[in-house]
Amino acid sequence: MKISFLLHNAYGIGGTITTTFNLAQALAERHEVEIVSVLRHRERPNFTLDPRVSLRPLVDLRHEKEHPLHLRPARVFPVAEYRYQQYSELTDQRIGECLAAIDADVVIGTRPGLNVHLALQAPEHVVRVGQEHLTLDNHPPRLRTALRRAYRRLDVLTTVTEADAAAYRRKMRLPGVRVAALPNSVPDPVLPAADGTAKVVVAAGRLVPVKRYDLLVEAFALVTAERPDWQLRIYGKGEEYARLRQLVHRLGLSENVFLMGAAAPMEAEWVKGSIGAAASNFEPFGMTIVEAMRCGLPVVSTDCPYGPGEIIEDGVDGRLVPVGDRDALGAALLDLVRDDERRRRMGRTAMENARRFAPVPVVEQAERLIGEAMSARRAGQLVTPQSGRIQRALVSQGFAARDAAYAVASGALRTVRRGRR
């Protein structure tokens, strides 16, 4: 089986890139796998990619940033999507050409706008899997409306948590589309696990406001007031760097809190710590939480929507505290700092419990979803030629104009989709 991933920019840094690389590499054990990167801005990806996975860019910004078509706004990629300003008539054209000629059995989209391209433009023989790495409630209403219409042409829609899958089933009305939770996977560690003796708390991720590293720094001040020999190491880069550095200085924590910059891979840094920490206001999944747990660290996290509560079992393999509560976050950290035996026991449990996010179980789940979708197609549960004509008309008029055409086409599409239940 050949599987193609459609990715925004494989040459950047971010959670979706990491999880796509992880899943692609795990699937390459048994399948032919490629990653199609819509954009490219540098010679090589930041992350090492298994040589068994081919990488194909569509628009090279090093040479095509001023291409006439790239200066015109996109018509297929939805306007309300977060990355809309990075897309254009050129990306519309290249994605459309790529999908028209695709020789894969399965194509997996990795963000809402690319899922729209996949839903509207993939050939009828292709199994279409849309991945959502954010959450439905986080999408603005205009985007939710656009996705509700396009996503009806997908075979499978995956979310990273059960809570978000339930929200899609309840609110989006996608007849005939399999909606299922498929968590992100984290590769098996190659280094010995943390032993819980280092007096170090580790956090990692983009330095952006929603991650609330300012709250974590303030909470850690409560730790150092009692245990000044402990350190907090924060890995990552982003717009909050300067403000965080000023905060560390203002609180007098320059000997305890360190902004370490980006590190890839992070495994070598996790195992140097004894506790992981996350203070986000919102976390669709919580990739760094799983990474830390797989390295033997209990994680203290805010219980924000949606991911941490599905990853951490409070008091067993980590701690969950209310969002935005500095004192509760500091107290939970301090409880583990004070109790060496509890910290080490919870670290061992965290490593055991996080095995459910290893590549093998996640890939097996992905293969089951894909296999069931392919079986349904082989059984003749396919969209009809009439639906294909409607789809081509909608694409030719552009995504914005498609909204008007949809009112006429929706009855026929619903009829077609009933046969795919």
C-alpha positions as CSV (number, residue, x, y, z in Angstrom):
1,M,0.0,0.0,0.0
2,K,1.2,3.5,-0.8
3,I,0.4,6.3,1.6
4,S,1.0,10.0,1.0
5,F,0.9,12.7,3.6
6,L,0.0,16.3,2.5
7,L,1.9,18.6,4.9
8,H,2.1,22.4,5.1
9,N,5.9,22.8,5.3
10,A,8.1,19.8,6.2
11,Y,11.1,22.1,6.5
12,G,9.8,24.1,9.5
13,I,9.5,23.3,13.2
14,G,6.2,22.4,15.0
15,G,4.2,19.7,16.5
16,T,2.3,18.7,13.3
17,I,5.6,18.3,11.5
18,T,7.0,16.1,14.3
19,T,3.9,13.9,14.5
20,T,3.7,13.5,10.8
21,F,7.3,12.5,10.5
22,N,6.8,10.0,13.4
23,L,3.8,8.4,11.9
24,A,5.2,8.3,8.4
25,Q,8.4,6.6,9.6
26,A,6.5,4.1,11.6
27,L,4.2,3.3,8.6
28,A,7.3,2.9,6.4
29,E,8.1,-0.3,8.2
30,R,5.4,-2.0,6.2
31,H,4.3,0.4,3.4
32,E,5.5,2.8,0.8
33,V,5.3,6.3,2.2
34,E,5.9,9.8,1.0
35,I,5.4,13.3,2.4
36,V,4.3,16.0,0.0
37,S,5.3,19.3,1.5
38,V,3.3,22.2,0.0
39,L,6.0,24.7,0.9
40,R,9.8,24.6,1.1
41,H,12.0,27.4,2.4
42,R,15.3,25.7,3.1
43,E,17.6,23.0,1.7
44,R,16.9,20.3,4.4
45,P,14.2,19.6,7.0
46,N,15.0,20.6,10.6
47,F,14.1,17.0,11.7
48,T,15.9,13.9,10.4
49,L,13.6,11.9,8.1
50,D,13.9,8.1,7.7
51,P,15.4,7.5,4.2
52,R,12.5,5.0,3.5
53,V,10.1,8.0,3.4
54,S,10.4,10.1,0.3
55,L,9.9,13.9,0.6
56,R,8.5,16.0,-2.3
57,P,8.0,19.8,-2.2
58,L,5.5,21.6,-4.4
59,V,6.4,25.3,-4.1
60,D,10.0,26.2,-3.3
61,L,9.9,29.7,-1.7
62,R,13.6,30.1,-2.2
63,H,13.0,30.6,-5.9
64,E,9.2,31.0,-6.3
65,K,8.3,33.5,-3.7
66,E,7.7,36.2,-6.3
67,H,6.0,33.9,-8.8
68,P,3.1,35.8,-10.4
69,L,0.5,33.2,-9.3
70,H,2.0,33.2,-5.7
71,L,1.1,36.9,-5.5
72,R,-2.6,36.2,-6.0
73,P,-4.9,34.9,-3.2
74,A,-5.8,31.3,-3.0
75,R,-9.3,30.3,-4.2
76,V,-9.6,26.6,-3.0
77,F,-7.7,26.9,0.4
78,P,-10.4,28.3,2.7
79,V,-10.1,32.0,3.6
80,A,-10.8,31.5,7.3
81,E,-7.9,29.0,7.7
82,Y,-5.1,30.2,10.0
83,R,-2.4,29.8,7.3
84,Y,-4.4,31.4,4.5
85,Q,-2.0,34.2,3.9
86,Q,0.7,31.7,3.0
87,Y,-1.4,30.1,0.3
88,S,-2.0,31.4,-3.2
89,E,-3.2,30.5,-6.7
90,L,0.2,28.9,-7.2
91,T,-0.3,26.6,-4.2
92,D,-3.9,25.9,-5.3
93,Q,-2.6,24.9,-8.8
94,R,0.3,22.7,-7.5
95,I,-1.8,20.9,-4.9
96,G,-4.5,20.3,-7.5
97,E,-2.0,18.9,-10.0
98,C,-0.4,16.7,-7.4
99,L,-3.7,15.2,-6.3
100,A,-4.9,14.7,-9.8
101,A,-1.8,12.6,-10.6
102,I,-1.4,10.9,-7.2
103,D,-0.6,7.2,-7.4
104,A,-1.1,6.6,-3.7
105,D,-3.9,4.4,-2.3
106,V,-4.3,6.7,0.7
107,V,-3.8,10.4,1.1
108,I,-3.6,11.9,4.6
109,G,-4.2,15.7,5.0
110,T,-2.6,17.2,8.1
111,R,-4.4,20.6,8.5
112,P,-7.9,22.0,7.8
113,G,-7.1,23.8,4.6
114,L,-5.2,20.9,3.1
115,N,-8.1,18.6,4.2
116,V,-10.4,20.8,2.1
117,H,-8.1,20.3,-1.0
118,L,-8.0,16.6,-0.3
119,A,-11.8,16.4,0.0
120,L,-12.5,18.3,-3.1
121,Q,-9.7,17.3,-5.5
122,A,-8.5,13.8,-4.7
123,P,-9.4,11.1,-7.3
124,E,-12.3,8.9,-6.5
125,H,-10.2,5.8,-6.0
126,V,-8.1,7.4,-3.2
127,V,-9.0,6.9,0.4
128,R,-9.1,10.3,1.9
129,V,-8.1,10.7,5.6
130,G,-8.2,14.2,7.1
131,Q,-6.3,14.8,10.3
132,E,-7.2,17.5,12.8
133,H,-4.3,18.6,15.1
134,L,-6.2,21.5,16.6
135,T,-9.8,21.2,18.0
136,L,-13.2,21.9,16.6
137,D,-14.0,24.5,19.3
138,N,-10.8,26.3,18.5
139,H,-11.8,26.9,14.9
140,P,-13.6,30.2,14.2
141,P,-17.3,29.8,13.1
142,R,-16.6,30.7,9.4
143,L,-14.0,27.9,9.2
144,R,-16.3,25.4,10.9
145,T,-18.9,26.1,8.3
146,A,-16.5,25.6,5.4
147,L,-15.2,22.4,6.9
148,R,-18.6,21.0,7.6
149,R,-19.3,21.2,3.9
150,A,-16.0,19.9,2.6
151,Y,-15.4,17.2,5.2
152,R,-18.5,15.3,4.0
153,R,-16.3,14.1,1.1
154,L,-13.7,12.5,3.4
155,D,-13.6,8.8,4.2
156,V,-12.0,9.2,7.7
157,L,-11.5,12.2,10.0
158,T,-9.1,11.8,12.9
159,T,-8.7,13.9,16.0
160,V,-5.9,13.6,18.6
161,T,-8.3,13.2,21.5
162,E,-11.5,11.3,22.2
163,A,-13.1,14.6,23.5
164,D,-12.5,16.3,20.2
165,A,-13.8,13.3,18.2
166,A,-17.0,13.4,20.3
167,A,-17.3,17.2,19.5
168,Y,-17.0,16.5,15.7
169,R,-19.6,13.7,15.9
170,R,-22.0,15.9,17.9
171,K,-21.6,19.2,16.1
172,M,-20.5,18.7,12.5
173,R,-23.0,16.2,11.0
174,L,-20.7,14.2,8.7
175,P,-22.8,11.3,7.4
176,G,-20.8,8.5,6.1
177,V,-17.5,9.8,7.5
178,R,-15.7,7.7,10.1
179,V,-14.7,10.1,12.9
180,A,-12.1,8.6,15.3
181,A,-9.4,9.6,17.8
182,L,-5.9,8.8,16.7
183,P,-3.3,10.1,19.2
184,N,0.1,11.3,18.2
185,S,2.9,8.8,18.6
186,V,6.3,9.3,20.2
187,P,9.2,7.1,19.1
188,D,10.6,4.5,21.5
189,P,13.4,6.1,23.6
190,V,16.9,5.0,22.8
191,L,18.5,6.4,26.0
192,P,18.2,5.1,29.5
193,A,15.2,6.6,31.3
194,A,15.6,9.4,33.9
195,D,16.3,8.0,37.4
196,G,14.6,10.8,39.3
197,T,17.7,12.0,41.1
198,A,18.5,15.2,39.1
199,K,17.2,18.4,40.7
200,V,15.8,19.6,37.4
201,V,12.3,20.4,36.1
202,V,12.1,20.4,32.3
203,A,9.6,22.1,29.9
204,A,9.7,22.3,26.1
205,G,7.7,23.9,23.3
206,R,7.2,27.1,21.4
207,L,7.6,30.2,23.4
208,V,4.2,31.7,22.7
209,P,1.6,33.2,25.0
210,V,-0.8,30.2,25.0
211,K,1.9,28.0,26.5
212,R,2.1,30.2,29.6
213,Y,5.7,29.9,30.4
214,D,5.4,33.1,32.4
215,L,3.0,31.2,34.8
216,L,5.5,28.3,35.0
217,V,8.4,30.7,35.9
218,E,6.3,32.4,38.5
219,A,5.2,29.0,39.9
220,F,8.8,27.8,40.0
221,A,9.7,30.8,42.2
222,L,7.6,29.1,44.9
223,V,9.8,26.0,44.5
224,T,13.1,27.9,44.7
225,A,11.9,29.7,47.8
226,E,12.1,26.4,49.7
227,R,14.5,24.4,47.5
228,P,17.0,26.9,45.9
229,D,19.1,24.0,44.6
230,W,16.5,23.0,42.0
231,Q,16.5,24.3,38.4
232,L,13.9,24.9,35.7
233,R,15.1,24.4,32.1
234,I,12.8,25.6,29.3
235,Y,13.6,24.5,25.8
236,G,12.2,26.2,22.7
237,K,12.2,29.5,20.8
238,G,9.5,32.0,19.9
239,E,8.1,35.5,20.4
240,E,8.0,35.2,24.2
241,Y,11.7,34.8,24.7
242,A,12.6,38.4,25.5
243,R,9.7,38.8,27.9
244,L,10.5,35.6,29.7
245,R,14.1,36.6,30.1
246,Q,13.0,39.9,31.7
247,L,10.7,38.0,34.0
248,V,13.4,35.6,35.1
249,H,15.7,38.6,35.9
250,R,12.9,40.5,37.7
251,L,12.1,37.6,39.9
252,G,15.8,37.0,40.8
253,L,15.8,33.5,39.2
254,S,18.8,33.8,36.9
255,E,20.6,31.0,38.8
256,N,17.6,28.7,38.8
257,V,15.6,29.3,35.5
258,F,17.3,28.8,32.1
259,L,16.0,29.5,28.6
260,M,17.9,26.8,26.8
261,G,16.8,27.5,23.2
262,A,15.5,24.8,20.8
263,A,16.7,21.2,21.0
264,A,16.0,18.4,18.6
265,P,15.6,15.7,19.4
266,M,14.6,16.4,23.0
267,E,15.1,13.0,24.5
268,A,18.6,13.7,25.7
269,E,17.3,16.7,27.6
270,W,14.3,15.0,29.1
271,V,16.4,12.3,30.7
272,K,18.5,14.9,32.4
273,G,15.5,16.0,34.5
274,S,13.3,14.5,37.2
275,I,9.9,16.3,36.5
276,G,8.3,17.5,33.4
277,A,6.1,20.6,33.4
278,A,3.4,22.2,31.2
279,A,1.4,25.3,31.9
280,S,-0.7,25.8,28.8
281,N,-4.1,27.5,28.6
282,F,-5.0,25.2,25.7
283,E,-3.4,22.0,24.4
284,P,-5.0,20.0,21.6
285,F,-2.9,17.0,22.6
286,G,0.3,17.5,24.6
287,M,3.2,16.0,22.6
288,T,5.8,17.2,25.0
289,I,3.9,15.6,27.9
290,V,4.1,12.2,26.2
291,E,7.7,12.7,25.4
292,A,8.6,13.5,29.0
293,M,6.6,10.5,30.3
294,R,8.2,8.1,27.8
295,C,11.6,9.2,29.3
296,G,10.5,8.4,32.8
297,L,9.4,11.8,34.1
298,P,6.1,12.5,35.9
299,V,4.5,15.6,34.4
300,V,2.8,18.4,36.3
301,S,0.4,20.1,33.9
302,T,-2.6,22.4,33.8
303,D,-5.8,20.5,33.1
304,C,-6.5,22.5,30.0
305,P,-8.7,21.4,27.0
306,Y,-8.2,18.8,25.6
307,G,-5.1,16.7,25.8
308,P,-3.5,16.6,29.3
309,G,-6.5,15.0,31.0
310,E,-6.4,12.1,28.5
311,I,-2.7,11.6,28.9
312,I,-2.0,12.1,32.6
313,E,-3.8,10.2,35.4
314,D,-3.7,12.7,38.3
315,G,-1.7,11.5,41.3
316,V,-0.6,8.3,39.5
317,D,1.8,9.3,36.7
318,G,1.7,13.0,37.0
319,R,-0.4,15.9,38.4
320,L,-3.2,18.0,36.9
321,V,-3.9,21.5,38.3
322,P,-6.4,24.2,37.3
323,V,-5.6,26.4,34.3
324,G,-3.9,29.7,35.2
325,D,-3.5,28.8,38.9
326,R,0.1,29.8,39.7
327,D,-0.1,28.6,43.4
328,A,-1.6,25.2,42.5
329,L,1.1,24.7,39.9
330,G,3.9,25.6,42.3
331,A,2.4,23.5,45.1
332,A,2.2,20.4,42.8
333,L,5.8,20.9,41.6
334,L,6.9,21.3,45.2
335,D,5.1,18.1,46.3
336,L,7.2,16.1,43.9
337,V,10.4,18.0,44.7
338,R,10.0,17.2,48.4
339,D,9.1,13.5,48.0
340,D,12.0,11.6,46.3
341,E,10.3,8.2,46.5
342,R,6.9,9.4,45.1
343,R,8.6,11.2,42.3
344,R,10.6,8.2,41.2
345,R,7.6,5.9,41.5
346,M,5.4,8.2,39.5
347,G,8.2,8.5,36.9
348,R,8.3,4.7,36.5
349,T,4.5,4.6,36.2
350,A,4.5,7.4,33.6
351,M,6.9,5.5,31.4
352,E,4.7,2.4,31.6
353,N,1.4,4.2,31.0
354,A,2.8,6.3,28.1
355,R,3.6,3.1,26.1
356,R,0.1,3.4,24.6
357,F,1.5,6.3,22.6
358,A,4.4,4.2,21.1
359,P,4.5,3.9,17.3
360,V,3.3,0.3,17.2
361,P,-0.1,0.7,18.8
362,V,-0.8,4.0,17.1
363,V,0.2,2.6,13.7
364,E,-1.9,-0.5,14.2
365,Q,-4.9,1.8,14.9
366,A,-4.1,3.9,11.8
367,E,-3.9,0.8,9.7
368,R,-7.2,-0.5,11.0
369,L,-8.9,2.8,10.1
370,I,-7.4,2.9,6.6
371,G,-8.1,-0.8,6.0
372,E,-11.8,-0.4,6.9
373,A,-12.1,2.6,4.6
374,M,-10.4,0.7,1.8
375,S,-12.7,-2.3,2.3
376,A,-15.7,-0.1,2.1
377,R,-14.5,1.3,-1.2
378,R,-13.8,-2.2,-2.6
379,A,-17.3,-3.2,-1.5
380,G,-18.7,-0.5,-3.8
381,Q,-19.5,2.1,-1.3
382,L,-18.1,4.9,-3.5
383,V,-19.3,8.3,-4.4
384,T,-21.2,8.3,-7.8
385,P,-20.1,10.0,-11.0
386,Q,-22.8,12.6,-10.4
387,S,-21.0,13.6,-7.2
388,G,-17.7,13.8,-9.0
389,R,-19.2,16.2,-11.5
390,I,-20.5,18.4,-8.7
391,Q,-17.1,18.4,-7.0
392,R,-15.3,19.4,-10.2
393,A,-17.7,22.2,-10.8
394,L,-17.2,23.5,-7.2
395,V,-13.5,23.4,-7.5
396,S,-13.5,25.2,-10.9
397,Q,-15.5,28.1,-9.4
398,G,-13.2,28.4,-6.4
399,F,-13.9,27.6,-2.7
400,A,-15.7,30.9,-2.0
401,A,-18.1,30.4,-4.9
402,R,-18.6,26.8,-3.9
403,D,-20.7,28.0,-0.9
404,A,-23.4,29.2,-3.3
405,A,-23.3,26.1,-5.4
406,Y,-23.4,23.9,-2.4
407,A,-27.0,24.9,-1.7
408,V,-28.0,23.3,-5.0
409,A,-25.7,20.4,-4.7
410,S,-26.3,19.5,-1.1
411,G,-29.3,17.3,-1.7
412,A,-27.5,15.2,-4.2
413,L,-24.4,14.9,-2.0
414,R,-26.5,13.8,1.0
415,T,-28.1,11.1,-1.2
416,V,-24.7,9.9,-2.4
417,R,-23.3,9.8,1.2
418,R,-26.1,7.7,2.6
419,G,-24.7,4.9,0.5
420,R,-21.3,5.1,2.3
421,R,-22.6,4.6,5.8
